[in-house]
Structures are given as structure tokens and as C-alpha cells.
Amino acid sequence: MRATVDRAGLEPQGRLPKVQIRRVRKGDLSKVRDVMEQTFGDFLERQLGTRPRQAFGGAQYVHHRWLMEPWGCFVAEEDNSKIVGAALAVTWGTVGVLGPVAVLTNYHNQTIGQQLIRAAQEFFDENKATLHGCVTYPTSPKHLYLYHKFGYRPKNLGAIMSRAIDRGPARAATAPKPAKTPPTMRRFSTLEEAKKKATLARIHRITNAICRGMDLSKEIEIVDGLALGDTLLLERGRDLIGFAICHTPGVSEAPTGALYIKFLAIDPPQRKVENLEQFVAAIEGLGQELGVQRVILPVYSRYWVAYDTLLQCGYQVDFTMIRMQRGKQEDYENPADLVLDDWR
Ligand SMILES: CC(C)(COP(=O)(O)OP(=O)(O)OC[C@H]1O[C@@H](n2cnc3c(N)ncnc32)[C@H](O)[C@@H]1OP(=O)(O)O)[C@@H](O)C(=O)NCCC(=O)NCCS
């Protein structure tokens, strides 16, 4: 009797199973989450030699992303019954961010990843996203090859940084120059509905000044609507100096025990290092209030002043990934802009 190759993804007769790409439905959500956890768990185990207990340290990506951008979420389904891969994508105005993408390990190298990425590309095109980006593992030839096939170019490193929060009094930021009113921090969730709309428009003006057409409103609204955390507004008098989309642990993108900033920007005309330092100190104060152990801040090394400031503030690099970009405004970043953003 001929032995059959025991390889999932190939039937005993050697027939490649039929895999279809379709949009995520509500009933898929837990399964998609399992596929992501399982796949990244396998990948990290191969990289690190030990399997992490949770691939994302308790951070969640699937449910709220689907609620925020259902048309950007795709699964690969085998024979109409088994989900074997998934890709999530979101548009921030003209910027399309792809990821995470995952294909169950036993199904690798059968073009499923490419079919998922193609679906996300079409979604970006339908929504007129002119700059597409993702982050990936710079040491993996496969990942670099795969994204290159779609025209993504490797750019700079993005660093996920963190700092343990002291139990004592909050770290003092550089004192503002004596004549200046110190900035205050407000929470988006405390605003009346009409004020929220106006604030979103003010925030849009900031992101638009950083990258033409970039709009983070969806991220702010989902954090507010599902109480995933809050958006912090740094103000001086009537001026909005900056904002930070903040996730708190539970069902958000914050890992267990950590306050996580998904996106922070200081309005370009206000880009003084002391504004970023004061914002970071205020965020740490919030972390203390919430009783978390760490603050996690992502920074793209093209934003060199922001990167340097975080190191000065005592942040350490937990890990790095490389940013890949394609399309118009591919090199839009101004190294002096004070932006912390995460494209995972
Ligand atoms: C990355 C991932 C989604 C790719 O999915 P996949 O279904 O295996 O990808 P595909 O089969 O569509 O494409 C892989 C391509 O890489 C090529 N490849 C495989 N190993 C390679 C290597 N060592 N060097 C160069 N190219 C390689 C394959 O030949 C194929 O290209 P081809 O079709 O032109 O021959 C999958 O490996 C995965 O889930 N990894 C773990 C999670 C992860 O890293 N996600 C992405 C984070 S950015």
C-alpha cells in the first residue's frame, strides 16, 4: 500500500483543496482570532525557540477592527468549511494599512497569503487609498519577497517601545517656560456629541498636515464607541496641541497590564520636544491612575526627533519591525514631526 503524505492542506490524493477568499462575517470572528493566535504563535516559536503563552500578549485585533472596517477584513476558507487564513486592512483616509495577515502554518506556500493581500489591495483601490503600508519582519526573506511582489518597498524600522511605570509620583516632564500656560489633558469621551464632531475635524487637520489625506477618525470613534480606551487631547487654552489614541487592556490592542498608544501626533506648528515630553508624562500619569504596569509607545525611526525623545524619556525598544510602503507620497514623513504611530 502506498503511504500518503501526512500534510494538512493536501488531500490524500494530492489534490490541492479549494480555497476561497471572502469577507469576514460576524460568525467567523472567534475563528479568525484563533487562526491569528495559532499562526503567529507558530511563527514566534520558530523565531524564539519557545512558544509564547499568548502570541500578542493579550492584545486583540479582530473584533473591533471588523466592526470598524468590515469591508477590509478577509478570510481564506477551505472547501467552504475551514478558515485557514485571514487578513485585516483599514483605510485612514488616503492611507491604507494592511495587517495582520496570517495563514495557518500547514497551509503556507500555496499562494493563500498572496490571495489575501490581493483582496486587501482591491479594497484599498476601491476606497482610493493612495499610500499603502504594512510592517513586517526585516530578517525574513520570505516576508520581504512576498511584499515586494506587491510593490511594497522596505523603509525604516519601527520600534515598539515601553517603560515601566513607577509606583511613586508621576515623572515630571521638562517644566514649561515660565511665561507659558501649562498644557492640560482632556478625554475625548467626556465631550458632548456635537463637540466630538468638531474635535474630529480639528484632529483631521493635524493628521492632514502630517500626511495629505490621512484621517484617523475611525480609530478614534471605535475606541470611543466600544470603550477600548480613550483619545487624549493635549490642549493649551483653546488650542489643540496634539492627540493620542490610547488603548487600555481588556479587548483592545493593549497587551495585558499595559497602556498602549496606537497613534499620537503633535500639531506640526506646535512641534516642540517639550510638548511631546509633557504628553508622554501625562500618559504615564494616566497609566498610574489606571494601575497598569507599563506604557507602550510605538515609534517609526523616520520620525527621528520623536524616537530620540522617547529614548531620552527612558523608553526601551522591546522589538522592531520594518515598515513597507507603496504608492503616492511613499516618503511623506518629516523627521521633525512628533508622531508615534503603529501600523501593525
Ligand atoms: C506571511 C504569510 C502570511 C504568507 O502566507 P503564504 O500563504 O505562505 O504565502 P504565499 O504562498 O502566498 O507566498 C509566499 C511566497 O514566498 C515565497 N517564499 C517562501 N519561502 C521563501 C524564502 N525563504 N525566501 C524567499 N521567498 C520565499 C514562496 O515561494 C511564495 O512566492 P511564489 O508564489 O512567488 O513562489 C504566512 O507565512 C504567515 O502566516 N506567516 C506567519 C504570520 C506572519 O508572519 N504574518 C505576516 C506578518 S507581516
The ligand as a MOL file (V3000), in Angstrom:
LIG
                    3D

  0  0  0     0  0            999 V3000
M  V30 BEGIN CTAB
M  V30 COUNTS 48 50 0 0 0
M  V30 BEGIN ATOM
M  V30 1 C 3.4540 35.5860 5.6700 0
M  V30 2 C 2.3620 34.5910 5.3330 0
M  V30 3 C 1.0060 35.2540 5.5540 0
M  V30 4 C 2.4960 34.2020 3.8590 0
M  V30 5 O 1.4420 33.3070 3.5160 0
M  V30 6 P 1.6490 32.1360 2.4470 0
M  V30 7 O 0.3040 31.6390 2.1190 0
M  V30 8 O 2.6640 31.1880 2.9330 0
M  V30 9 O 2.2570 32.9720 1.2160 0
M  V30 10 P 2.2000 32.6290 -0.3240 0
M  V30 11 O 2.2580 31.1690 -0.5340 0
M  V30 12 O 1.0650 33.3640 -0.9650 0
M  V30 13 O 3.5060 33.3450 -0.8590 0
M  V30 14 C 4.7620 33.0490 -0.3320 0
M  V30 15 C 5.8090 33.3840 -1.3450 0
M  V30 16 O 7.0710 33.4160 -0.6840 0
M  V30 17 C 7.9470 32.5390 -1.3440 0
M  V30 18 N 8.8870 32.0560 -0.3440 0
M  V30 19 C 8.6970 31.1050 0.5750 0
M  V30 20 N 9.8130 30.9630 1.3160 0
M  V30 21 C 10.7020 31.8480 0.8600 0
M  V30 22 C 12.0410 32.2200 1.2210 0
M  V30 23 N 12.6730 31.6090 2.2160 0
M  V30 24 N 12.6320 33.2110 0.5430 0
M  V30 25 C 12.0150 33.8540 -0.4780 0
M  V30 26 N 10.7430 33.5520 -0.8510 0
M  V30 27 C 10.1100 32.5710 -0.1940 0
M  V30 28 C 7.0670 31.4730 -1.9260 0
M  V30 29 O 7.7200 30.7720 -2.9550 0
M  V30 30 C 5.8880 32.3190 -2.4180 0
M  V30 31 O 6.2010 33.0010 -3.6060 0
M  V30 32 P 5.7990 32.4710 -5.0930 0
M  V30 33 O 4.3280 32.2050 -5.0890 0
M  V30 34 O 6.2090 33.5940 -5.9890 0
M  V30 35 O 6.6080 31.2310 -5.3020 0
M  V30 36 C 2.4990 33.3120 6.1830 0
M  V30 37 O 3.7960 32.8110 6.0240 0
M  V30 38 C 2.2100 33.5230 7.6570 0
M  V30 39 O 1.0730 33.4920 8.0860 0
M  V30 40 N 3.2700 33.7070 8.4710 0
M  V30 41 C 3.1640 33.8500 9.8990 0
M  V30 42 C 2.4700 35.1460 10.2920 0
M  V30 43 C 3.1140 36.3160 9.6180 0
M  V30 44 O 4.3290 36.4290 9.5980 0
M  V30 45 N 2.2910 37.2020 9.0470 0
M  V30 46 C 2.7370 38.3300 8.2950 0
M  V30 47 C 3.2440 39.3710 9.1570 0
M  V30 48 S 3.7510 40.7690 8.2020 0
M  V30 END ATOM
M  V30 BEGIN BOND
M  V30 1 1 1 2
M  V30 2 1 2 3
M  V30 3 1 2 4
M  V30 4 1 2 36
M  V30 5 1 4 5
M  V30 6 1 5 6
M  V30 7 2 6 7
M  V30 8 1 6 8
M  V30 9 1 6 9
M  V30 10 1 9 10
M  V30 11 2 10 11
M  V30 12 1 10 12
M  V30 13 1 10 13
M  V30 14 1 13 14
M  V30 15 1 14 15
M  V30 16 1 15 16
M  V30 17 1 15 30
M  V30 18 1 16 17
M  V30 19 1 17 18
M  V30 20 1 17 28
M  V30 21 1 18 19
M  V30 22 1 18 27
M  V30 23 2 19 20
M  V30 24 1 20 21
M  V30 25 1 21 22
M  V30 26 2 21 27
M  V30 27 1 22 23
M  V30 28 2 22 24
M  V30 29 1 24 25
M  V30 30 2 25 26
M  V30 31 1 26 27
M  V30 32 1 28 29
M  V30 33 1 28 30
M  V30 34 1 30 31
M  V30 35 1 31 32
M  V30 36 2 32 33
M  V30 37 1 32 34
M  V30 38 1 32 35
M  V30 39 1 36 37
M  V30 40 1 36 38
M  V30 41 2 38 39
M  V30 42 1 38 40
M  V30 43 1 40 41
M  V30 44 1 41 42
M  V30 45 1 42 43
M  V30 46 2 43 44
M  V30 47 1 43 45
M  V30 48 1 45 46
M  V30 49 1 46 47
M  V30 50 1 47 48
M  V30 END BOND
M  V30 END CTAB
M  END
